[in-house]
Amino acid sequence: MRLRRLKRHQPAFESELALEILKSDKLRVTILICAFGLMLLATLTLAVFGFEDFQNIFHGQFKSFLMILLSTMIFALVCLLAELVVINRLITERRKAPLLLPYLSALVETCLPLAGLLITAQYVGPAYVLLTPAPFVYPLLIVLSTLRLDFKLCVFTGALAAFQYWTLAIIFITQAQTLSGTEPMLLTAPPHILKGFLFLLTGLAAGAVTVQIKKRLLKSFDIVEERNRISRTFGEYVSPIVMKTLMTLKPDLQSEKRDVCVMFLDIRDFTGFAEKRTPEEVVSYLESLFEFMIEIVNRHHGVINKFLGDGFMAVFGAPLSDGDDCLNGVSAAREILTRVEEEVALGNVLPTTVGIGLHAGEAVTGSIGSSLRKEYTVIGDVVNLASRIEKLNKRFQSRLLVSENVWHSLGESSTEAIPRGNVHVQGRENGIGIYQLA
C-alpha cells in the first residue's frame, strides 16, 4: 500500500526529499566550517600561550609548522565555503546534486586530516604523528556524514578514513623502525589497525543511522499522506469523532463489501422554488438547511456521501460502523424532520418539506477514481433501492419511508409505523416491504 502511494507521488516526493537532503548537507558543511574555524582559533590560542612547549615538541621548528598548518586549515575552510556555495545554488535552483559530487566532496574532506598528518610527520617524526589530534578529525567527518542521509556515503567516508589511516600507519611504522630510541609500542601495527577498523565500523554505524532516519521519514510521509487521503476523501462530511477514528485506525479504503444503511433526502418542490429566486438566494437557502442536517448525520455516525443539488445521500456503516447503523439512520432521519419543523416555525428557514428514504443491505464501498481525483463511494442495489424508496414519499404523501430490512433491524428500538405492504418500485420486478415512519 505504501509503495503504491509513494509511486503515485514519486516525482514530487523525490524532488522534495532531494531538496531536504541538500538542506541537511548544507547544515553538515556549516558545522564543519564552524568546527575548522574553532580549531583554527584554538590552534592560534595554544600557539600563543604554549609556544615554548610546542617549540620543544617540534624541535625548534614550531613557527614553520604553524605557518604551514594554518595555511592548510585556511585552504580547508576555502574548500568548505566553496562547497557551501555550490549547495546553496542547488537549493535555490531546486536541482538535484550530481551523483558523484557527494563522493568527491567526501574524498576531499577526508584528505584534510590526511594532509595534517603528513605535515606533522615532517616535524615530530613518523613514530609520534599518529598520537597527535589529527586522526580524531576522521570520526567528526564520519558522524556528520549521517546528515547526508545516504548509507553508501557514510560507509564510503568510513572506508576512506580507515584506508588512509591504515596506509599512513604502515608507512610511518616502517619509517620509524629505522630510528633508534623509539618506544616499541609505537612500532606495533595491531593498535593502529584496530583504530582504523573502528573508523570503518563508525562509518557502518553512521550508515545504519541514516537507514533508520530514512525509514522514519518514509513513515512520517506515509502518515501525512494517509491523513491527507482520508481528509480529501471525507472532507467536512464526517464528524470530528469519526475523522479522529479514521485517522487512528487508518482503514483500508479499497473496495470491500459491507452491510450499510443508505439514506436519501430530497427537498420537495425545489425546482419551482429555485426558478423564482436568484442563485445566491438558492445557495443561502440550501446552506441554512444543510448546516444542521449535516451536523445531525455526523452526530449519528453517518457520512454525507454526496450532495444531489436538492438533497443528499448519506451512509451509515461505512467506512466505520458501531453496529447500530439502521437505528442511527432512522434516528438521524427523525431528528432532521423535527428540526426542519422547528427551524421553519422559528423563521430561520423558509417553509420546507423534505422526503427521506432508508434501505439497508450489502454494498461495495471504497475509493473509486484515478490518482487525479478519487471519491469514497457506495455502490450496489441498496443505493438504488434507497433512492427509489425516497421517491415513494410523493405517492404516499409521507416524509419518512424505510424498507422492511431497516424496520426489522430496529428490533426492540422500533416504534409504531404504518405498513405500506409489498410495494413495486421502478426498475425492480419484485416488490419490497415498505414502512412509513412519518
MOPE-V953987 format. One record per residue. SS is DSSP state (H for helix, E for strand, L for the rest). OMEGA is omega in radians with two decimals (none if undefined). NEAR is the number of other ideal C-beta (glycine too) atoms within 10 Angstrom. Layout:
SS,OMEGA,NEAR + SS,OMEGA,NEAR
This chain:
L,-3.12,10 + H,-3.11,12 + H,3.14,8 + H,-3.14,9 + H,-3.13,16 + H,3.13,15 + H,-3.13,11 + H,-3.09,13 + L,-2.98,15 + H,-3.11,12 + H,-3.12,9 + H,-3.11,9 + H,-3.13,16 + H,3.13,12 + H,-3.14,13 + H,3.13,13 + H,3.11,17 + H,3.12,16 + H,3.13,15 + H,3.11,13 + H,3.09,19 + H,3.09,20 + H,3.09,14 + H,3.11,15 + H,3.07,26 + H,3.09,18 + H,3.14,13 + H,-3.13,23 + H,3.11,23 + H,3.10,14 + H,3.12,15 + H,3.12,22 + H,3.12,17 + H,-3.12,11 + H,3.14,15 + H,3.07,19 + H,3.10,13 + H,3.09,10 + H,3.11,18 + H,3.12,16 + H,3.13,10 + H,3.13,11 + H,3.13,16 + H,3.14,12 + H,3.13,10 + H,3.13,13 + H,-3.14,16 + H,-3.03,8 + H,-3.13,9 + L,-3.04,12 + H,-3.08,12 + H,3.12,9 + H,3.13,11 + H,3.10,18 + H,3.11,13 + H,-3.12,9 + H,-3.06,16 + L,3.02,17 + L,3.07,11 + L,-3.11,10 + L,-3.06,14 + H,-3.14,20 + H,3.13,13 + H,3.13,12 + H,-3.09,19 + H,-3.14,18 + H,3.14,10 + H,-3.13,16 + H,3.13,21 + H,3.10,14 + H,3.12,11 + H,-3.13,15 + H,3.08,19 + H,3.09,12 + H,3.12,12 + H,3.11,23 + H,3.11,17 + H,3.12,10 + H,-3.14,19 + H,3.09,24 + H,3.09,12 + H,3.10,12 + H,3.13,21 + H,3.11,17 + H,3.14,11 + H,-3.14,17 + H,3.11,22 + H,3.13,14 + H,3.11,10 + H,3.13,19 + H,-3.13,17 + H,-3.11,8 + L,3.14,8 + L,3.12,11 + L,3.11,13 + L,-3.13,15 + L,3.06,17 + L,-3.02,11 + L,-3.05,7 + L,-3.08,9 + H,3.13,15 + H,-3.14,19 + H,3.07,16 + H,3.11,11 + H,3.12,23 + H,3.13,23 + H,-3.13,13 + H,-3.09,14 + H,3.13,25 + H,3.09,24 + H,-3.14,15 + H,3.06,22 + H,3.08,23 + H,3.11,19 + H,3.11,16 + H,3.12,22 + H,-3.13,21 + H,3.13,16 + H,-3.10,16 + H,-3.12,22 + H,-3.14,21 + H,-3.06,14 + H,-3.10,20 + H,3.13,16 + L,-3.07,16 + L,-3.06,24 + L,-3.03,20 + L,-3.03,17 + H,-3.12,23 + H,3.11,21 + H,-3.13,11 + L,-3.13,14 + H,-3.03,12 + H,-3.11,21 + H,-3.11,23 + H,3.04,9 + H,3.14,22 + H,3.13,27 + H,3.11,17 + H,3.14,16 + H,-3.11,24 + H,-3.13,28 + H,-3.13,18 + H,3.12,20 + H,3.10,30 + H,-3.14,23 + H,3.07,22 + H,3.09,22 + L,-3.14,19 + L,-3.11,21 + H,-3.09,18 + H,-3.13,12 + H,3.11,22 + H,3.13,28 + H,3.11,20 + H,3.12,19 + H,3.11,31 + H,3.14,28 + H,3.09,18 + H,3.14,23 + H,-3.13,28 + H,-3.11,22 + H,3.13,14 + H,-3.11,19 + H,3.12,25 + H,-3.12,18 + H,3.13,12 + H,-3.14,22 + H,3.14,21 + H,-3.13,14 + H,-3.08,13 + H,3.12,22 + H,3.12,18 + H,3.12,12 + H,-3.08,13 + H,-3.12,19 + L,3.13,12 + L,-3.12,8 + L,3.13,12 + L,3.07,4 + L,3.13,5 + L,3.13,16 + L,-3.12,10 + H,-3.10,6 + H,-3.14,8 + H,-3.11,20 + H,-3.11,15 + L,-3.06,11 + H,-3.02,12 + H,3.13,7 + H,-3.14,12 + H,3.06,19 + H,3.12,15 + H,3.12,9 + H,3.09,16 + H,3.10,24 + H,3.10,13 + H,3.06,17 + H,3.13,24 + H,3.13,19 + H,3.09,13 + H,3.08,21 + H,3.10,28 + H,3.12,15 + H,3.11,16 + H,3.09,24 + H,3.11,21 + H,3.10,14 + H,3.14,16 + H,3.10,20 + H,3.12,13 + H,3.12,10 + H,3.13,14 + H,3.10,15 + H,3.13,10 + H,3.11,10 + H,3.13,14 + H,3.12,14 + H,3.12,11 + H,3.11,10 + H,3.14,17 + H,3.14,15 + H,3.13,12 + H,3.13,10 + H,3.11,16 + H,3.12,18 + H,3.13,14 + H,-3.13,11 + H,3.13,17 + H,-3.14,21 + H,3.11,14 + H,-3.07,13 + H,-3.02,20 + H,3.06,18 + L,-3.10,11 + L,-3.00,10 + L,3.02,20 + L,-3.14,25 + L,3.07,18 + H,-3.14,8 + H,3.13,12 + H,3.13,19 + H,3.12,18 + H,3.12,11 + H,3.11,16 + H,3.13,22 + H,-3.09,14 + H,-3.06,8 + H,-3.06,11 + L,-3.07,14 + L,3.07,16 + L,-3.08,11 + L,3.02,20 + L,-3.08,10 + L,3.10,12 + E,3.10,13 + E,3.12,11 + E,2.99,18 + E,-3.05,16 + E,2.99,29 + E,-3.05,31 + E,3.11,32 + E,2.96,31 + E,3.11,23 + E,-3.13,26 + E,3.07,20 + E,-3.08,22 + L,3.07,16 + L,-3.10,11 + H,-3.10,17 + H,3.12,10 + H,3.11,8 + H,-3.08,17 + H,-3.10,17 + H,-3.05,8 + L,-3.07,8 + L,3.12,13 + L,3.10,9 + H,3.14,8 + H,3.13,8 + H,3.12,13 + H,3.14,17 + H,3.13,11 + H,3.12,13 + H,-3.14,18 + H,3.14,20 + H,3.13,10 + H,3.10,15 + H,-3.03,23 + H,-3.10,17 + H,-3.12,12 + H,3.10,17 + H,3.11,22 + H,-3.14,19 + H,-3.14,13 + H,3.11,18 + H,3.12,28 + H,-3.09,21 + H,3.12,15 + L,3.01,24 + L,3.08,24 + E,3.13,29 + E,3.01,25 + E,-3.06,21 + E,3.11,22 + E,3.03,14 + E,-3.04,13 + L,-3.13,13 + L,-3.14,12 + L,3.12,18 + E,3.11,24 + E,3.04,22 + E,3.12,20 + E,-3.11,31 + E,3.06,27 + E,-3.13,27 + L,3.09,25 + L,0.06,25 + L,3.13,25 + L,3.14,17 + L,3.07,15 + L,3.09,13 + L,-3.13,8 + L,-3.01,18 + H,-3.13,25 + H,3.10,26 + H,3.11,20 + H,-3.13,22 + H,3.13,31 + H,3.13,28 + H,3.11,19 + H,-3.13,25 + H,3.13,28 + H,-3.11,18 + H,3.11,17 + H,3.14,23 + H,3.11,19 + H,-3.10,12 + H,3.11,16 + H,3.12,20 + H,-3.13,13 + H,-3.11,12 + H,3.10,17 + H,3.14,14 + H,-3.14,10 + H,-3.14,8 + L,-3.14,8 + L,3.07,12 + L,3.11,20 + L,3.11,14 + L,-3.00,10 + L,3.00,17 + L,3.12,14 + E,3.03,21 + E,-3.10,24 + E,3.06,28 + E,-3.12,26 + E,3.04,29 + E,-3.12,29 + E,3.12,25 + E,-3.11,17 + E,3.13,12 + E,3.03,23 + E,-3.13,17 + E,3.09,24 + E,3.13,21 + E,-3.13,17 + E,3.14,16 + E,3.13,11 + L,3.12,7 + L,3.14,10 + L,-3.09,5 + L,3.11,8 + E,3.13,15 + E,3.05,12 + E,-3.04,24 + E,3.11,20 + E,-3.06,24 + E,3.09,13 + L,-3.13,17 + H,-3.14,13 + H,3.13,22 + H,-3.13,21 + H,-3.10,16 + H,3.09,22 + H,3.11,31 + H,3.13,20 + H,-3.13,21 + H,3.12,26 + H,-3.12,24 + H,3.12,15 + H,3.11,20 + H,3.14,22 + H,-3.13,11 + H,-3.05,11 + H,-3.10,14 + L,-3.09,8 + L,3.11,18 + L,-3.12,20 + E,3.09,24 + E,3.10,30 + E,3.10,31 + E,3.12,27 + H,3.08,16 + H,-3.14,18 + H,-3.09,30 + H,-3.13,20 + H,-3.14,14 + H,-3.13,21 + H,3.09,19 + H,-3.12,9 + H,3.14,4 + H,-3.09,11 + L,3.08,17 + L,-3.11,8 + L,3.13,6 + L,3.10,17 + E,3.10,12 + E,3.12,11 + E,3.08,17 + E,-3.14,9 + E,-2.99,11 + E,3.06,17 + L,3.11,11 + L,-3.09,17 + L,3.07,9 + L,-3.14,9 + L,3.12,13 + L,-3.11,5 + L,3.10,7 + L,3.14,11 + E,3.13,19 + E,-3.10,16 + E,3.08,26 + E,3.11,21 + E,3.13,17 + L,3.11,22 + L,none,16
